Amino acid sequence: MRKILLATALTFGSFAAQAADIVDTAVSAGTFQTLVAAVKQADLVNTLKGPGPFTVFAPSDEAFAKVPKEQLDALLKDKAKLTQVLTYHVVPSKVLAKDVKAGSVPTVQGKALTVSTQGGVSVDQAKVVKTDIVASNGVIHVIDRVLMPK
């Protein structure tokens, strides 16, 4: 009995120490409901559950609320455009806040983001409002608006 309890404690202990992937981390945060719905709509769940590493500049629900409803509805119905917009928020490497440098950063979408460190960090003029939400396959930084590829 004692061995079973010890084995159970070790199993749960190691499980608790493992970080969730980008998607599960976003779901559990509770402030990315629109982003998670968009990721599902674009069939990007498996990609963002993949090995990565990824850095996701994640618009919060508040940021999505700034997009006019008609524009957001149209985007959610256009899978190709939605995929382009979402992958523009993803960098194919793990970049923690302490490692951020100003300049051009390539995205999974193919175009580059412009990162500024003047007066705080911003990405294509969206302010980074929370940093270093660490996941097993990368990191999430919360931004205050949805980025649109140029």
N, CA, C and O of each residue as an XYZ file, in Angstrom:
600
protein
N       0.834     -1.199      0.000
C       0.000      0.000      0.000
C       0.869      1.250      0.000
O       0.589      2.210     -0.718
N       1.919      1.234      0.802
C       2.801      2.378      0.901
C       3.489      2.652     -0.435
O       3.656      3.809     -0.823
N       3.892      1.577     -1.149
C       4.530      1.732     -2.454
C       3.557      2.347     -3.460
O       3.948      3.185     -4.273
N       2.301      1.934     -3.406
C       1.300      2.479     -4.324
C       1.101      3.965     -4.071
O       1.047      4.750     -5.017
N       0.992      4.356     -2.824
C       0.822      5.773     -2.483
C       2.028      6.586     -2.939
O       1.871      7.685     -3.471
N       3.228      6.052     -2.735
C       4.442      6.744     -3.140
C       4.483      6.880     -4.660
O       4.796      7.951     -5.180
N       4.167      5.796     -5.373
C       4.160      5.837     -6.836
C       3.125      6.837     -7.340
O       3.388      7.578     -8.288
N       1.960      6.862     -6.717
C       0.915      7.810     -7.098
C       1.373      9.241     -6.853
O       1.164     10.110     -7.699
N       1.983      9.489     -5.726
C       2.472     10.831     -5.404
C       3.550     11.263     -6.398
O       3.568     12.417     -6.826
N       4.432     10.365     -6.761
C       5.483     10.698     -7.731
C       4.887     10.980     -9.106
O       5.312     11.910     -9.792
N       3.911     10.184     -9.503
C       3.278     10.378    -10.802
C       2.575     11.730    -10.866
O       2.775     12.494    -11.811
N       1.758     12.023     -9.866
C       1.061     13.309     -9.866
C       2.037     14.465     -9.706
O       1.825     15.531    -10.285
N       3.080     14.282     -8.949
C       4.079     15.335     -8.774
C       4.737     15.695    -10.087
O       4.910     16.878    -10.380
N       5.113     14.702    -10.892
C       5.759     14.989    -12.166
C       4.760     15.565    -13.162
O       5.120     16.399    -13.993
N       3.498     15.121    -13.081
C       2.477     15.660    -13.966
C       2.266     17.146    -13.681
O       2.158     17.949    -14.608
N       2.208     17.503    -12.431
C       1.973     18.898    -12.049
C       3.122     19.791    -12.482
O       2.921     20.980    -12.732
N       4.333     19.233    -12.575
C       5.502     20.032    -12.920
C       5.565     20.323    -14.421
O       6.272     21.241    -14.838
N       4.843     19.562    -15.231
C       4.884     19.761    -16.669
C       3.991     20.935    -17.062
O       2.843     21.030    -16.626
N       4.534     21.827    -17.894
C       3.739     22.939    -18.386
C       2.850     22.463    -19.525
O       3.208     21.531    -20.246
N       1.701     23.093    -19.691
C       0.796     22.783    -20.794
C       1.329     23.433    -22.065
O       2.159     24.341    -22.005
N       0.844     22.961    -23.229
C       1.272     23.559    -24.495
C       0.611     24.936    -24.672
O      -0.195     25.362    -23.845
N       0.969     25.613    -25.758
C       0.471     26.964    -26.033
C      -1.067     27.014    -26.007
O      -1.645     27.901    -25.377
N      -1.721     26.078    -26.680
C      -3.182     26.092    -26.766
C      -3.812     25.880    -25.394
O      -4.686     26.646    -24.989
N      -3.376     24.851    -24.679
C      -3.961     24.570    -23.366
C      -3.673     25.689    -22.371
O      -4.498     25.980    -21.504
N      -2.512     26.314    -22.492
C      -2.171     27.440    -21.626
C      -3.104     28.617    -21.910
O      -3.577     29.273    -20.982
N      -3.367     28.883    -23.186
C      -4.284     29.970    -23.557
C      -5.704     29.688    -23.073
O      -6.390     30.589    -22.590
N      -6.139     28.439    -23.204
C      -7.481     28.060    -22.745
C      -7.594     28.262    -21.239
O      -8.569     28.843    -20.762
N      -6.609     27.790    -20.494
C      -6.690     27.875    -19.026
C      -6.555     29.300    -18.513
O      -7.006     29.598    -17.407
N      -5.941     30.189    -19.297
C      -5.806     31.586    -18.870
C      -7.167     32.272    -18.785
O      -7.376     33.149    -17.946
N      -8.091     31.871    -19.657
C      -9.443     32.418    -19.607
C      -9.619     33.776    -20.256
O     -10.743     34.274    -20.323
N      -8.548     34.396    -20.738
C      -8.644     35.732    -21.344
C      -8.391     35.699    -22.847
O      -8.215     36.740    -23.481
N      -8.374     34.497    -23.406
C      -8.103     34.331    -24.840
C      -9.194     33.522    -25.536
O      -8.899     32.759    -26.456
N     -10.447     33.676    -25.112
C     -11.528     32.879    -25.685
C     -11.689     33.122    -27.183
O     -11.880     32.173    -27.944
N     -11.614     34.368    -27.610
C     -11.764     34.681    -29.036
C     -10.577     34.135    -29.819
O     -10.754     33.578    -30.902
N      -9.378     34.288    -29.287
C      -8.181     33.771    -29.955
C      -8.259     32.251    -30.103
O      -7.975     31.715    -31.175
N      -8.638     31.568    -29.044
C      -8.741     30.106    -29.088
C      -9.802     29.683    -30.109
O      -9.588     28.733    -30.862
N     -10.933     30.375    -30.139
C     -11.974     30.065    -31.130
C     -11.442     30.274    -32.551
O     -11.719     29.474    -33.444
N     -10.690     31.337    -32.753
C     -10.116     31.622    -34.076
C      -9.089     30.559    -34.467
O      -9.050     30.128    -35.620
N      -8.261     30.137    -33.516
C      -7.266     29.088    -33.775
C      -7.966     27.791    -34.183
O      -7.510     27.095    -35.090
N      -9.068     27.470    -33.515
C      -9.849     26.270    -33.870
C     -10.451     26.431    -35.265
O     -10.394     25.509    -36.079
N     -11.026     27.600    -35.539
C     -11.653     27.882    -36.832
C     -10.647     27.752    -37.982
O     -11.004     27.304    -39.071
N      -9.401     28.139    -37.740
C      -8.351     28.095    -38.768
C      -7.631     26.746    -38.813
O      -6.696     26.573    -39.595
N      -8.055     25.792    -37.985
C      -7.414     24.474    -37.908
C      -5.929     24.564    -37.557
O      -5.108     23.844    -38.124
N      -5.589     25.450    -36.623
C      -4.191     25.618    -36.202
C      -3.909     24.990    -34.836
O      -2.802     25.125    -34.313
N      -4.891     24.309    -34.255
C      -4.715     23.730    -32.925
C      -3.547     22.746    -32.908
O      -2.671     22.845    -32.049
N      -3.524     21.806    -33.838
C      -2.457     20.807    -33.848
C      -1.087     21.443    -34.058
O      -0.098     20.998    -33.476
N      -1.028     22.476    -34.883
C       0.237     23.179    -35.108
C       0.746     23.786    -33.803
O       1.916     23.624    -33.454
N      -0.133     24.484    -33.083
C       0.285     25.155    -31.849
C       0.415     24.208    -30.665
O       0.888     24.605    -29.600
N      -0.003     22.957    -30.844
C       0.243     21.925    -29.843
C       1.522     21.158    -30.198
O       1.972     20.299    -29.439
N       2.097     21.478    -31.354
C       3.304     20.809    -31.830
C       4.517     21.174    -30.994
O       4.412     21.935    -30.033
N       5.682     20.622    -31.367
C       6.886     20.785    -30.557
C       7.420     22.218    -30.467
O       8.102     22.566    -29.503
N       7.112     23.046    -31.465
C       7.620     24.417    -31.411
C       9.123     24.447    -31.565
O       9.684     23.626    -32.291
N       9.777     25.360    -30.908
C       9.215     26.340    -29.959
C       8.554     27.514    -30.686
O       8.921     27.861    -31.808
N       7.572     28.110    -30.012
C       6.843     29.247    -30.548
C       6.846     30.391    -29.546
O       6.888     30.175    -28.334
N       6.801     31.603    -30.068
C       6.466     32.774    -29.277
C       5.189     33.309    -29.895
O       5.154     33.624    -31.085
N       4.135     33.414    -29.090
C       2.857     33.901    -29.584
C       2.583     35.265    -28.962
O       2.542     35.417    -27.741
N       2.399     36.250    -29.833
C       1.948     37.562    -29.380
C       0.429     37.486    -29.433
O      -0.183     37.678    -30.484
N      -0.168     37.201    -28.275
C      -1.580     36.836    -28.197
C      -2.471     38.019    -27.850
O      -2.349     38.601    -26.772
N      -3.374     38.377    -28.773
C      -4.353     39.406    -28.441
C      -5.349     38.857    -27.419
O      -5.877     37.757    -27.579
N      -5.591     39.625    -26.388
C      -6.581     39.227    -25.374
C      -7.983     39.403    -25.945
O      -8.158     39.959    -27.029
N      -8.971     38.928    -25.210
C     -10.364     39.144    -25.622
C     -10.656     40.637    -25.734
O     -11.410     41.066    -26.607
N     -10.057     41.418    -24.849
C     -10.202     42.880    -24.890
C      -9.686     43.439    -26.211
O     -10.298     44.330    -26.800
N      -8.551     42.904    -26.674
C      -7.972     43.353    -27.944
C      -8.892     42.997    -29.112
O      -9.095     43.812    -30.012
N      -9.445     41.790    -29.101
C     -10.368     41.392    -30.168
C     -11.625     42.250    -30.148
O     -12.220     42.495    -31.197
N     -12.037     42.710    -28.969
C     -13.236     43.551    -28.854
C     -13.051     44.906    -29.552
O     -14.034     45.575    -29.872
N     -11.804     45.309    -29.786
C     -11.518     46.574    -30.481
C     -11.727     46.460    -31.989
O     -11.846     47.474    -32.676
N     -11.773     45.231    -32.509
C     -11.998     45.021    -33.940
C     -13.501     45.162    -34.193
O     -14.303     44.524    -33.510
N     -13.889     45.990    -35.166
C     -15.320     46.123    -35.460
C     -15.958     44.749    -35.718
O     -15.376     43.905    -36.399
N     -17.161     44.537    -35.164
C     -17.830     43.240    -35.217
C     -17.939     42.688    -36.639
O     -17.680     41.506    -36.866
N     -18.319     43.533    -37.593
C     -18.462     43.065    -38.976
C     -17.130     42.575    -39.522
O     -17.070     41.557    -40.211
N     -16.072     43.299    -39.215
C     -14.738     42.928    -39.691
C     -14.285     41.608    -39.049
O     -13.721     40.751    -39.730
N     -14.527     41.447    -37.756
C     -14.151     40.221    -37.051
C     -14.967     39.031    -37.566
O     -14.418     37.953    -37.795
N     -16.275     39.225    -37.748
C     -17.125     38.156    -38.272
C     -16.653     37.714    -39.655
O     -16.594     36.518    -39.942
N     -16.318     38.684    -40.512
C     -15.837     38.367    -41.869
C     -14.512     37.607    -41.800
O     -14.297     36.654    -42.550
N     -13.639     38.029    -40.906
C     -12.345     37.359    -40.748
C     -12.531     35.914    -40.296
O     -11.869     35.012    -40.810
N     -13.424     35.692    -39.341
C     -13.662     34.345    -38.824
C     -14.282     33.416    -39.871
O     -14.184     32.194    -39.752
N     -14.918     33.991    -40.890
C     -15.538     33.188    -41.959
C     -14.571     32.906    -43.108
O     -14.826     32.024    -43.929
N     -13.465     33.647    -43.173
C     -12.490     33.500    -44.261
C     -11.255     32.766    -43.722
O     -10.315     33.389    -43.227
N     -11.276     31.441    -43.828
C     -10.239     30.603    -43.222
C      -8.826     30.968    -43.699
O      -7.892     30.997    -42.897
N      -8.667     31.245    -44.984
C      -7.338     31.573    -45.519
C      -6.811     32.873    -44.906
O      -5.659     32.944    -44.479
N      -7.662     33.895    -44.868
C      -7.240     35.179    -44.298
C      -7.021     35.047    -42.784
O      -6.069     35.606    -42.238
N      -7.898     34.310    -42.122
C      -7.761     34.087    -40.681
C      -6.429     33.406    -40.368
O      -5.740     33.787    -39.422
N      -6.074     32.412    -41.155
C      -4.797     31.712    -40.969
C      -3.626     32.676    -41.137
O      -2.666     32.634    -40.369
N      -3.711     33.551    -42.152
C      -2.650     34.544    -42.374
C      -2.511     35.483    -41.166
O      -1.400     35.774    -40.721
N      -3.637     35.946    -40.650
C      -3.613     36.868    -39.501
C      -3.061     36.160    -38.257
O      -2.204     36.706    -37.563
N      -3.546     34.962    -37.979
C      -3.100     34.256    -36.764
C      -1.626     33.883    -36.817
O      -0.912     34.039    -35.826
N      -1.159     33.388    -37.968
C       0.253     32.983    -38.049
C       1.189     34.198    -38.046
O       2.385     34.057    -37.795
N       0.651     35.380    -38.321
C       1.420     36.622    -38.223
C       1.719     36.966    -36.758
O       2.613     37.767    -36.482
N       0.989     36.376    -35.835
C       1.194     36.591    -34.405
C       2.196     35.611    -33.798
O       2.481     35.679    -32.602
N       2.735     34.697    -34.618
C       3.583     33.615    -34.111
C       4.996     33.707    -34.684
O       5.195     33.806    -35.894
N       5.969     33.671    -33.770
C       7.388     33.661    -34.138
C       7.896     32.235    -33.920
O       7.613     31.636    -32.882
N       8.645     31.678    -34.887
C       9.076     30.284    -34.779
C      10.298     30.070    -33.888
O      11.255     29.406    -34.287
N      10.261     30.629    -32.696
C      11.304     30.415    -31.689
C      10.749     30.891    -30.352
O       9.724     31.571    -30.302
N      11.427     30.532    -29.280
C      10.972     30.957    -27.950
C      11.783     32.183    -27.535
O      13.003     32.112    -27.382
N      11.087     33.310    -27.355
C      11.742     34.559    -26.969
C      11.108     35.061    -25.673
O       9.965     35.520    -25.665
N      11.851     34.969    -24.596
C      11.378     35.487    -23.309
C      11.558     37.000    -23.279
O      12.336     37.548    -24.060
N      10.854     37.668    -22.397
C      10.897     39.122    -22.307
C      12.326     39.646    -22.141
O      12.689     40.660    -22.737
N      13.122     38.966    -21.344
C      14.496     39.432    -21.097
C      15.370     39.359    -22.348
O      16.432     39.980    -22.399
N      14.929     38.602    -23.360
C      15.708     38.419    -24.582
C      15.200     39.246    -25.762
O      15.769     39.183    -26.851
N      14.137     40.018    -25.554
C      13.550     40.808    -26.641
C      14.499     41.934    -27.043
O      15.053     42.643    -26.204
N      14.664     42.069    -28.364
C      15.484     43.151    -28.920
C      14.666     43.861    -29.991
O      13.854     43.242    -30.679
N      14.886     45.149    -30.123
C      14.194     45.922    -31.150
C      14.656     45.463    -32.529
O      15.805     45.062    -32.717
N      13.733     45.531    -33.487
C      14.087     45.176    -34.853
C      13.000     44.383    -35.531
O      11.860     44.321    -35.071
N      13.378     43.783    -36.627
C      12.458     43.005    -37.440
C      12.546     41.532    -37.047
O      13.641     40.985    -36.916
N      11.387     40.890    -36.859
C      11.336     39.496    -36.419
C      10.454     38.703    -37.387
O       9.290     39.052    -37.581
N      10.994     37.637    -37.999
C      10.185     36.845    -38.928
C       9.079     36.078    -38.201
O       9.254     35.624    -37.071
N       7.940     35.947    -38.881
C       6.808     35.214    -38.307
C       6.589     33.908    -39.068
O       7.169     33.692    -40.132
N       5.756     33.052    -38.516
C       5.380     31.810    -39.176
C       4.631     32.129    -40.477
O       4.710     31.359    -41.434
N       3.918     33.239    -40.522
C       3.148     33.659    -41.688
C       4.056     34.011    -42.864
O       3.649     33.892    -44.020
N       5.285     34.443    -42.573
C       6.228     34.778    -43.638
C       6.678     36.220    -43.643
O       7.788     36.524    -44.080
N       5.827     37.116    -43.161
C       6.218     38.521    -43.072
C       6.823     38.768    -41.704
O       6.672     37.957    -40.790
N       7.509     39.893    -41.568
C       8.182     40.202    -40.309
C       7.390     41.197    -39.469
O       6.719     42.084    -39.997
N       7.481     41.032    -38.152
C       6.936     41.986    -37.183
C       8.018     43.003    -36.874
O       9.208     42.698    -36.954
N       7.603     44.214    -36.522
C       8.550     45.221    -36.076
C       8.424     45.358    -34.565
O       7.375     45.738    -34.046
N       9.515     45.039    -33.869
C       9.533     45.109    -32.405
C      10.223     46.400    -31.995
O      11.297     46.736    -32.495
N       9.585     47.118    -31.076
C      10.157     48.343    -30.526
C      10.296     48.190    -29.013
O       9.448     47.582    -28.361
N      11.367     48.744    -28.469
C      11.570     48.696    -27.018
C      11.560     50.099    -26.411
O      11.958     50.282    -25.260
N      11.109     51.081    -27.177
C      11.014     52.458    -26.691
C       9.770     52.611    -25.824
O       8.656     52.407    -26.308
N       9.937     52.967    -24.555
C       8.791     53.173    -23.661
C       7.990     51.900    -23.427
O       6.761     51.942    -23.371
N       8.665     50.788    -23.293
C       8.009     49.487    -23.159
C       8.117     48.741    -24.481
O       8.560     49.296    -25.486
N       7.717     47.503    -24.467
C       7.818     46.693    -25.685
C       6.515     46.777    -26.469
O       5.424     46.682    -25.906
N       6.653     46.956    -27.781
C       5.498     46.908    -28.662
C       5.864     46.094    -29.906
O       7.029     45.997    -30.292
N       4.843     45.522    -30.510
C       4.994     44.714    -31.713
C       4.047     45.299    -32.747
O       2.831     45.280    -32.557
N       4.598     45.822    -33.849
C       3.771     46.515    -34.839
C       2.823     47.502    -34.156
O       1.649     47.591    -34.514
N       3.321     48.215    -33.207
C       2.624     49.259    -32.439
C       1.568     48.736    -31.469
O       0.874     49.536    -30.842
N       1.428     47.441    -31.329
C       0.564     46.877    -30.277
C       1.416     46.756    -29.025
O       2.524     46.221    -29.075
N       0.917     47.241    -27.920
C       1.680     47.182    -26.671
C       1.638     45.775    -26.072
O       0.596     45.120    -26.037
N       2.802     45.339    -25.604
C       2.866     44.076    -24.876
C       2.467     44.412    -23.440
O       3.145     45.190    -22.768
N       1.363     43.823    -22.973
C       0.815     44.172    -21.663
C       1.107     43.125    -20.589
O       0.966     43.398    -19.397
N       1.511     41.929    -21.012
C       1.907     40.886    -20.072
C       2.887     39.970    -20.793
O       2.704     39.645    -21.966
N       3.924     39.561    -20.078
C       4.965     38.754    -20.720
C       5.164     37.415    -20.035
O       4.714     37.173    -18.915
N       5.862     36.559    -20.766
C       6.395     35.301    -20.229
C       5.362     34.364    -19.605
O       5.559     33.868    -18.496
N       4.265     34.123    -20.317
C       3.351     33.057    -19.921
C       3.939     31.809    -20.577
O       3.718     31.552    -21.760
N       4.679     31.050    -19.802
C       5.471     29.949    -20.342
C       4.616     28.703    -20.561
O       3.810     28.324    -19.712
N       4.811     28.084    -21.712
C       4.144     26.833    -22.070
C       5.222     25.797    -22.377
O       6.401     26.131    -22.492
N       4.813     24.551    -22.505
C       5.781     23.480    -22.758
C       6.476     23.629    -24.110
O       7.599     23.156    -24.284
N       5.817     24.280    -25.063
C       6.386     24.420    -26.400
C       6.610     25.873    -26.810
O       6.655     26.188    -27.999
N       6.751     26.755    -25.823
C       7.023     28.150    -26.144
C       6.572     29.099    -25.063
O       6.529     28.758    -23.881
N       6.233     30.307    -25.498
C       5.864     31.362    -24.561
C       4.802     32.264    -25.202
O       4.777     32.455    -26.418
N       3.933     32.810    -24.356
C       2.899     33.743    -24.804
C       3.193     35.108    -24.190
O       3.496     35.222    -23.003
N       3.096     36.145    -25.031
C       3.149     37.524    -24.568
C       1.807     38.145    -24.978
O       1.410     38.041    -26.139
N       1.124     38.772    -24.057
C      -0.201     39.342    -24.326
C      -0.055     40.737    -24.929
O       0.718     41.560    -24.439
N      -0.810     40.991    -26.002
C      -0.794     42.307    -26.646
C      -2.188     42.919    -26.615
O      -3.189     42.223    -26.448
N      -2.227     44.260    -26.782
C      -3.484     44.994    -26.597
C      -4.305     45.216    -27.863
O      -5.338     45.885    -27.823
N      -3.853     44.659    -28.984
C      -4.661     44.758    -30.206
C      -4.291     43.619    -31.163
O      -3.233     43.001    -31.037
N      -5.170     43.361    -32.104
C      -4.947     42.311    -33.093
C      -4.027     42.881    -34.184
O      -4.243     43.988    -34.678
N      -3.006     42.109    -34.546
C      -2.073     42.518    -35.591
C      -2.587     42.088    -36.955
O      -3.083     40.973    -37.115
N      -2.470     42.965    -37.926
C      -2.877     42.628    -39.299
C      -1.636     42.694    -40.187
O      -0.935     43.706    -40.200
N      -1.363     41.620    -40.930
C      -0.188     41.628    -41.814
C      -0.303     42.755    -42.830
O      -1.392     43.083    -43.301
N       0.842     43.338    -43.155
C       0.870     44.450    -44.119
C       0.735     43.922    -45.533
O       0.737     44.702    -46.485
